[in-house]
Amino acid sequence: MDYGHSERPPGAGALPTAIKILVAGGFGVGKTTLVGAVSETRPLRTEEVLTETGVGIDDLSGVETKRTTTVAMDFGRITISDDLVLYLFGTPGQDRFWFVWDELALGAIGAVVLADTRRLADCFPSIDYFEERGTPFLVAVNCFEGARKFRLDEVQAALNLDPEVPVLLCDARRRESAKEVLITLVEHAMKTRDARRRAE
């Protein structure tokens, strides 16, 4: 039987709340890895092999072994609870693909900005983007092997973040670590929304 778009079959529970989240950051920081690690469905990827065309355009310092790059977006989904589903949109990291960001950002409640301490300045454009639009975000430091370790307050100071912006460590390869980052973002976004409502 066709129940249409507005009706639910008899006995069906309430639809879960769907929340859109962006995963942003510099080139090679682990956005595709995080979306793939946490998604309960096979993630949609728009990766292409790096070619000589990108020589002199794509900065591979610190990520010399990278062979592919996202040219549109990554997409994944994770169910947090019976009433909450997160839809993840990984943004392209290179400047020449920034024209898709405004479309991806529509309807997002917040963003994860992944950071690599070897290339910390690479996440400044993402931070600026979300600050300018008033989009709640957090910074997740992806712990790459061999990278120098910094205290979270040092990262916060280096990025000149407001004190209320969460900064945490993560391993983008591990599902539980990525899930913790997403839950922290949802909590931060809700807290930010409530604070703005009280201020109105």
Secondary structure, DSSP 8 states (H G I E B T S, - for coil): ---TTT---TT-----EEEEEEEEESTTSSHHHHHHHH-SS--EEEEEE--GGGTTTS--TT-TT--EEEEEEEEEEEEEETTEEEEEEE---SGGGGGGHHHHHTT--EEEEEE-GGGGGGGHHHHHHHHHHT--EEEEEE--TT-----HHHHHHHTT--TTS-EEEE-TT-HHHHHHHHHHHHHHHHHHHHHHHHH-
